[in-house]
Each structure stands twice: as C-alpha cells, then as structure tokens.
Amino acid sequence: MKYFFIPGCLVMLMMAACSPSSKTNKEYRKQAKEYARILQEYPVRDSAGLNYAGDWVGTTNFSMRRPNFVVIHHTAQNSCEQTLKTFTIPRTQVSAHYVICKDGTVHHMLNDLLRAHHAGVSKWGNNADLNSSSVGIEIDNNGVDSFSNQQMMSLLVLLGRLKRAYNIPTANFIGHADIAPGRKVDPNRTFPWQRLAEQGYGYWYDTTGVQVPADFNPVQALRIIGYTIQKPESAIASFKLHFVPSDSSIVITEEERKILFSLQKKYE
Ligand SMILES: [Zn+2]
C-alpha cells in the first residue's frame, strides 16, 4: 500500500470546510510546546539569563501557579468573529482566555494557567501585573448595548467554575476599568455587577443605617478597595462605572460616601 502525505487542512477540506481555527490551533500547539520545553528545563535559567547550575536541587513538591483574579471586559467590537480574528493575528498581541458571544457560546482560547494579554498597563492594590495573575474574559459587546441573557448565563457558569477550580477570592472579580482608570471603560455601564456580587463574584454595598465618620476620606477608601489613586478623578470615574453606573459625574455625593464607606469595610 502506498502512503501519500496530505496536509491536514486539505484532508479537512475534502471532508468539510477547512476551519479557519485549524491554522491558529496549530500555532497554539507550537507555542505551547515551546513553553512545555522551557518548563522541563533544569537547572532553571531566569529571565535575566542567570542560573544556579552548580547548586540546583530539584524539589519533589510543586504544582502549576494558579490565577487569583478574574478580569471582565467588553470587546468594543461588532461581532464575536471579529474578536476571534483580533485574538488570532500575531501583530495585535492581544488575547483573552475566554470570549463569550451574544448567543452564549463560550470560546476558550488559552489554558487558564498561561498568561493572556488582556489587562495592559494596570494596577489593583499592589498588584501591578494583572496579566500574570488573572483570567481574562471578553464579552462580545460594542461598548454601548446591554449584555444578552445568554451571555450572562454563560458568564455565571464560567465564573463558578473558575472560582471553584482556583479558589479565587470573592473580592477578586473585577472589571478592566477598575484596574486601568482613565484608560479603560469596560465593561460598560449596563454590566450587572450587583447580580454578580449577589452570586459571590465581587462585593456590593449595603448603606442601610450606615453612619459615615466625619474624618472619612473617600479617596483613601478607593485605595483600600483596590483602585490606583494617582489620578483621583479617574479612580472616581471607574468606581462609579462599577458601583453607581447611573452617575457619570466625578463629584462624590453624600450617598456615595456611604457606599464607599460600606465597601471599604468589605475590602479592608
Ligand atoms: Zn478590556
């Protein structure tokens, strides 16, 4: 019997339409293989090119690092197809672990244990490399419309799975605008953060009977919650987008002082 070499894509073409993802899946495999090779290397060479070859002793007790945050985005694009394309073109250098389409379809694009490029320049508390410590979820949305029911159902299932799998603290479900004030405004004002908080993903406030002390500092409260307060007005805008979406001003009202005081207690 004679064997002929037939490229995989051609075989698929003969069977059905050649999926556009087959090419990028092949590239994914290639890159994952390269990282697997690095993980198997020892003595370990660090990113500065140094190693401790002579004194290397491999421990027997270890596991993979795990994500400790979830960062939620809207894509600001017009379709899932457009986003999948953006995340599979090398020159864009942007990606997320998951993309949730309007019909609720969830595209898993990267192993949760690997680093996606979704957060950019960002900070939350003292954490200045959110890409290294988070799972990024992009929801297909043009930046204005509300999110579909199917998207929210899929998102909640996914959040549950991530929280359980990696033991992610309730406080650590945040939005891109939270970690990049003044630079990002996603997910948009319509995103139901309260609904998420009610199910254990992020915190919400309760201002019932709250008495705010006279010396309460709302900007310090923002810092305690996690916001970077280098530009206080940007932090206030991001806070309102998340917790008081009906108010787009950057003036902190008496009610918002109560909200911040209530939240500060949960985060500190
Ligand atoms: Zn974003």
Boltz pocket constraint, residues with backbone or C-beta under 6 A from the ligand:
constraints:
  - pocket:
      binder: B
      contacts: [[A, 72], [A, 73], [A, 74], [A, 118], [A, 176], [A, 184], [A, 186]]
      max_distance: 6.0
